[in-house]
Amino acid sequence: MKGQVNVVLALLLALIVALLAVANVDKVTIRYLVGETRLPLIIVIFGSAVLGALVVAMLGWVRLFSLQRQLKAALKENEALAARLAEHEQQPSSASLSGDETM
């Protein structure tokens, strides 16, 4: 369900960007460090939206890799603790060895 909501929101955002871009077809001057260029505003709007999406995707990937690393560490720790528990359960208890059992 969450995936469907994300798809609908992405389509809605794409529609808004497309409507804004179609409504703004005038040429604009883009100035950067070594010069300038004139492009249709539709290209500037679309390019900005794509670059923004790429930045968000990269940040998402960084977060995903971080969480995967944490998950691996937690699973490794869980296996070590499970092995210690199994080892502890196999050892006889000290109460039954000393003969202090009460009836």
Buried (B, 14 or more C-beta within 10 A) or exposed (E): EEEEEEEEEEEEEEEEBBEBBEEEEEEEEEEEEEEEEEEBBBBBBBEEBEEEBEEEEEEEEEEEEEEEEEEEEEEEEEEEEEEEEEEEEEEEEEEEEEEEEEE
